[in-house]
């Protein structure tokens, strides 16, 4: 049977810089790709089998799952069609909703990786636009904590064969760059003359909050407790950055008077 042509493989328009990642473009869909992988596994399908069901090429599925190709770069109509197809195949509604949140988390992550710290513009920063939900924060910090958001815990902890990634994967340099971007955003949130008071306060609040939420789960003998023995714990986020954010906040507020 001939495979139906799909618009889902269409590349995104426009160009992106490599974000200082050694010539590599920042991956725009690493979290969404991992959620998509959980959806495929929950259906009991291989990449090739799911590609056949969706009328796609196997390379498209591989690109989505690895984060090399972002699902968010496709047209809205095609995303709705994909969601409907996955629903018809029997996908849990919680996983479909999580994929939507993952796209938003990938947008925030890609922004932090693509924008140089010295080029951060507080008035245009996505974290200054709205208050993030707990689900979105959990999704965004998942690559750092390796702790999935609550609706994904059953799917993420399902037994798998062989060594597999337990969370969306970022390199050490990508993690470091993310936190350096947050620090730059915090430092610039009150410096810019065009930054609104509300936007600046919201940006600072969310920037100070994220590093604390990105800390890994409690350890026991160098192993994350929830993953069991033999699975190494994720790397700690830079404590000096978290402390530096706190010092910056105190410096702007001034010393607290003794009661």
Residue pairs with C-beta under 8 A, 6 or more apart in sequence:
3 52
3 55
3 56
3 57
4 55
5 55
6 54
6 55
6 56
6 60
6 78
7 74
7 75
7 78
8 54
8 56
8 60
8 74
8 78
8 81
8 82
9 56
9 57
9 60
10 74
10 75
10 78
11 73
12 28
12 70
12 73
16 25
16 26
16 28
16 114
17 25
17 114
18 24
18 25
18 26
19 25
19 26
19 113
19 114
19 115
19 116
19 177
20 116
20 177
21 113
21 173
21 174
21 177
22 173
26 110
26 113
26 114
26 174
27 66
27 67
27 68
27 70
27 110
27 113
28 67
28 70
28 72
28 73
28 106
28 107
28 110
29 64
29 67
29 68
29 69
29 70
29 71
29 72
29 73
29 103
29 106
30 66
30 67
30 106
30 109
30 143
30 168
30 169
30 170
31 67
31 102
31 105
31 106
31 109
31 139
31 140
31 142
31 143
31 168
32 64
32 67
32 70
32 71
32 72
32 99
32 102
32 103
32 105
32 106
33 64
33 65
33 66
33 67
33 71
33 168
34 65
34 67
34 102
34 142
34 165
34 167
34 168
34 169
35 95
35 98
35 99
35 102
35 152
36 64
36 65
36 71
36 99
37 65
38 95
38 152
38 155
38 156
39 86
39 91
39 95
39 96
39 99
39 155
40 46
40 47
40 50
40 61
40 65
41 155
41 158
41 160
42 91
42 92
42 95
42 155
42 158
43 50
43 89
43 90
43 91
45 53
45 89
47 58
47 61
47 62
47 65
48 58
50 61
51 57
51 58
51 60
51 61
53 85
53 89
54 61
54 82
54 85
60 69
63 69
64 70
64 71
67 168
70 106
70 110
71 79
71 82
71 99
71 103
72 79
72 103
72 106
72 107
74 82
83 96
83 99
86 96
87 93
87 96
92 155
94 151
94 152
95 151
95 152
95 155
97 151
98 135
98 139
98 149
98 151
98 152
101 133
101 135
101 136
101 139
101 149
102 139
104 136
104 139
105 136
105 139
105 140
105 142
107 126
108 126
108 127
108 140
109 140
109 143
109 178
111 125
111 126
112 177
112 178
112 181
112 182
113 174
113 177
113 178
113 181
115 181
117 180
117 181
117 183
117 184
118 184
120 181
120 184
120 185
120 188
121 188
121 192
122 128
122 185
122 188
122 189
122 191
122 192
122 195
122 199
122 200
122 203
123 192
123 194
123 195
123 196
123 199
125 185
125 203
127 185
127 202
127 203
127 206
127 207
128 189
128 195
128 199
128 200
128 202
128 203
129 199
130 202
131 202
131 206
132 140
132 206
135 149
135 150
135 151
137 209
137 210
137 213
138 147
138 148
138 149
138 150
138 213
139 149
140 210
141 210
141 213
141 214
142 148
142 149
142 167
142 168
143 167
143 168
143 169
143 170
143 175
144 170
144 175
144 214
144 215
144 216
144 234
144 237
145 167
145 213
145 214
145 215
145 216
145 217
145 234
146 166
146 167
146 216
146 217
146 224
146 227
146 233
146 234
147 167
147 216
147 217
147 226
148 155
148 156
148 157
148 167
156 166
156 167
166 227
166 231
167 234
170 178
172 235
175 235
175 237
176 238
179 211
179 214
179 237
179 238
179 241
180 241
182 207
182 210
182 211
182 241
182 245
183 207
183 241
183 244
183 245
183 248
185 203
185 207
186 203
186 204
186 207
186 208
186 245
186 248
186 249
187 248
188 195
189 195
189 200
189 203
189 204
189 207
190 200
190 204
190 252
192 200
195 203
204 249
207 245
208 245
208 246
208 249
211 237
211 241
211 242
211 245
212 242
214 237
215 236
215 237
216 224
216 233
216 234
216 235
216 236
217 224
217 225
217 226
217 233
218 224
218 225
219 225
219 233
222 232
222 233
223 229
223 230
223 231
223 232
223 233
224 231
224 232
224 233
224 234
227 233
